[in-house]
Amino acid sequence: MFNLNFDEYKDKVLGCWYGKNIGGTLGTENERDTSINDVSFLPEKNQDNPAPNDDLDLQLVWLCAAERNGLYQLTPQILGEYWINHIIGPWNEYTVCRQNIANGFTPPLSGIMNNKRWQNSNGAWIRSEIWALIFPGHPEEAVKFAWMDSCADHAGEGIYAEVFTCALEAAAFVEHDIMKLIDTGLNFIPQDCRTAKLIKIARDHYNSGAAFK
């Protein structure tokens, strides 16, 4: 059992909000750069306001859906309706999702139909924080909604990635040991999936003292 008072909760939510805005703004300039980035400055054109950022904006759509429908009334199909009505990103898995829903393939089918190229892509795990913020300290609840969210435009590894990050983030409200948090995230995905294997490789390199690059 853990004890998280409202002030602590609010502080962590605010930290997540600022961090997401800062990370999205810093990352926008380097989004298609496949080299290892080492960003330590804020682009001049974004000195005053955060850059528009699908990583964050999609989560606000989900928050709106939860507020209007009731959290435990949400279904993959309801999130699909919000997708088709409010999410206009014209690229990659977002486009596939919209096209599938328009053709009658609602979530979870929208994430796997005609989506071989993008189903394992990054579009889902980058928007996982919202469910962790709603279920602080309860990854077992948060991951149910992470699955519901990610199946709209992903399948397989693309879903596992969001489930992992969401579980870790929810647990981070009450646990500060990063290795324990990684273990928590891994507990919610298949141990033999590619996502889990890559996470374990990264952890092993870190524990061996290898330099980041």
C-alpha positions, 0 to 999 in steps of 0.5 A: 500500500502506498500513500500519495497526497494531492500536492505530490500528485499535482507536482508529478503531473505538472512535471510530466506536462512540462517535460512532455512540452520541453521534450516535444519542442526539443525533439521536433527539430530532430524528428527525422534525424536518425543519428544519436542526438545530443540536444542541449538548447531550445530552438530560437523560434520556440523560445516562448511557446511549446511546438505543436506536438502530436505526442501530447495533443493526442493525449488531450483528445483521449482526456476529452473522451474520458471526461465526456464519456466517463473513464470506465465507459471508454471502449476501443470503438469510442476512441476510434470515433474520437480519432476519426473526428478529431485527429487529423495527422496526415501521415503513416499509421495515423492515416492508416487508422483513419482510412480503416475506420472510414472503411468500417474497420474500427479498433482494434482492427484499425491497428492491424488492417493494411498496416504491416509497415507501421503497426510496430512504429512509434506512434503509440508509446509516445502518448502513453502518459495520460493513462499513467497520470489517471492511474498513479501507482496502479500500472495494472489499471493503466495498461488496460487503457494503454492497450485500448489506445494503442490498438487504434493504429498499432499491433504487436510490438507497437502495442507492447511498447505503449503498455511497457512505458505506461506501466513504468510511468504509472509505477513511477508515482510511487517507486523511484528505483529505475531498475525496479520500474523497468522490471514493472514495465516488463512484467506487462509484456511478453518476455520473448517479444522484440520490445522486451529483448531490446529493453533488456539489451539496453539495460545490460549495456547500462549496467555494464558501464558502457557509454551511452553512444 
